[in-house]
Amino acid sequence: MALRYLTARLAQQIDEELMGPVGAFSLDQLMELAGLACAQALATVYKKEKYPRVLRLQTQCDNMKITTLPPSPDTDSLRTALSSSDVILDAIFGFSFKGPIRAPFDVALPLLTESGLPIVSVDIPSGWDVEEGNTTGVGLNPRVLVSLTAPKEGVKGFTGRHFLGGRFIPRTLEEKYALNLPQYPGTDQIVELPSLESSQKL
C-alpha cells in the first residue's frame, strides 16, 4: 500500500490524538521529537563540516539561545544573515497556512529564494498551500523537505530529497488512519522517501 498524504484537517486531528490518551504526548514533547527529526535530516544532507552556518527562523531557537532574526519590517538584517549562512532551515509557516502571503513574509520569501542558499523545509515549504502545493508560485522551493507525521497533500509533486520524521506515531494511529508508514532504519528518527523523480523513472 502507498504512503498516505494528509489534508490539513487530518493532520490536525492526528496531532490532537497524539496529545490525547492514545499518544499521551505533550506539545513540548512533540516539538522536541519534530526538532530532532529535522536536525537529523539537516545533518544527513548538509554535513556541518561543509555547511556550519544554518539560518533558522524559529521561536524555539530563541528559547534555546540560538541566534535568530527578530521580526522587523527592515530587510537589512535578513540580507546580512543570508550573506553569512550556508543553509536555511525553513519553518516559517505551519501546515495550517492559507495564502495570500502577507507582510513581512511577502518580502522575506523572495529574499530567501534569491539568496541561492540550499533550503530545508519543515512539513510544508513556506508559502505552499498544505493541500494544493505551490499554486501561486511564490512559495519557497527547498532542496530538502522533512515531513512530520506523514507527508501533506500539497507536496505530492515535490522533487527534492524528502524525509519523513514521525517515528513517534503509535501503531494504533497508523492503522486507524491507514498511514502506511515506512520502516525507520535502526534508531533513526527519519526515513528518506523515494523522490518523485526516481519513482517516475521506474
SVG drawing of the C-alpha trace seen along z (x, -y; Angstrom):
<svg xmlns="http://www.w3.org/2000/svg" viewBox="-10 -49 44 51">
<polyline fill="none" stroke="black" stroke-width="0.4" points="0.0,0.0 1.1,-3.5 2.1,-6.1 -0.9,-8.3 -0.7,-12.0 -2.6,-14.2 -5.0,-17.1 -4.6,-20.0 -7.7,-18.8 -6.5,-15.2 -3.0,-16.3 -4.6,-18.4 -6.8,-15.5 -3.8,-13.2 -1.9,-15.8 -4.8,-16.1 -4.9,-12.4 -1.1,-12.3 -1.7,-14.7 -4.7,-12.7 -4.9,-9.3 -3.7,-7.4 -0.4,-9.2 -0.1,-10.7 2.5,-13.3 2.6,-16.9 3.0,-19.6 6.6,-20.2 7.4,-16.5 6.1,-16.5 8.0,-19.7 11.2,-18.1 10.7,-15.0 10.0,-17.1 13.1,-19.2 15.2,-16.0 13.9,-14.7 14.6,-18.0 18.1,-18.2 18.9,-14.6 17.7,-15.3 19.6,-18.5 22.8,-16.8 22.3,-13.9 22.2,-16.1 24.3,-19.1 27.3,-17.9 28.4,-20.5 32.0,-20.5 30.8,-21.9 27.7,-23.8 28.4,-25.0 26.2,-28.1 22.4,-27.4 19.9,-30.3 17.0,-29.3 13.8,-31.3 12.0,-29.7 10.9,-30.9 12.1,-27.7 15.7,-28.6 15.3,-31.8 14.3,-29.8 17.5,-27.7 19.6,-30.8 20.4,-30.1 20.7,-33.3 17.7,-34.1 16.4,-37.2 13.9,-39.3 10.8,-40.4 11.4,-43.6 10.0,-45.4 13.5,-46.2 15.2,-43.6 18.8,-44.6 19.2,-42.1 17.8,-39.3 20.2,-40.2 23.1,-40.3 22.1,-36.9 21.8,-35.3 25.2,-36.5 26.7,-34.7 24.7,-31.5 25.3,-28.2 21.8,-26.6 18.3,-27.9 16.1,-25.9 12.6,-27.0 9.9,-26.6 8.1,-29.9 4.6,-28.7 2.9,-25.5 0.6,-23.0 -2.4,-25.2 -1.1,-28.1 -3.5,-29.6 -2.5,-32.4 -2.1,-35.0 1.4,-35.7 1.3,-38.9 3.9,-41.4 6.7,-40.9 6.8,-37.5 5.9,-38.7 9.3,-40.4 11.2,-37.8 10.4,-34.7 11.7,-36.2 14.9,-37.2 15.4,-33.6 14.9,-32.3 17.2,-34.8 19.9,-34.0 20.7,-30.8 21.3,-29.0 20.0,-25.5 16.7,-25.3 15.5,-22.6 11.7,-23.0 9.8,-21.5 6.5,-19.8 5.4,-22.1 7.6,-24.6 6.7,-28.2 4.2,-29.8 2.8,-26.5 -0.9,-25.6 -0.9,-22.4 -3.4,-20.7 -2.7,-22.4 1.0,-23.0 2.8,-26.0 0.0,-27.1 0.8,-30.8 4.5,-30.2 5.7,-32.5 6.5,-29.7 10.0,-28.5 11.5,-25.7 13.5,-23.7 16.1,-21.1 15.1,-19.0 11.7,-18.5 11.2,-17.0 7.5,-15.9 6.3,-15.3 3.9,-12.5 3.1,-11.9 3.5,-13.9 0.8,-16.5 -1.3,-16.6 0.4,-19.7 3.8,-18.1 2.9,-15.2 4.8,-16.9 7.9,-17.7 11.0,-16.5 13.8,-17.1 15.1,-14.9 12.2,-14.0 12.4,-12.7 9.7,-11.6 10.0,-12.3 7.3,-10.5 8.7,-7.6 6.6,-8.7 3.3,-7.6 1.7,-4.8 0.8,-1.7 -2.9,-2.2 -3.0,-5.6 -1.1,-4.4 -3.6,-1.7 -6.6,-3.8 -5.7,-6.4 -4.2,-3.9 -1.0,-5.9 1.2,-3.0 4.3,-4.5 7.7,-3.1 10.1,-1.3 12.6,-3.5 16.2,-2.2 17.9,-1.3 17.3,-4.0 16.9,-6.8 14.2,-9.4 13.9,-9.9 13.5,-7.8 14.2,-9.0 11.2,-8.7 11.6,-7.8 11.9,-11.0 9.2,-11.8 12.0,-11.9 13.2,-8.4 9.7,-6.9 8.9,-8.3 11.9,-6.5 10.6,-3.1"/>
</svg>
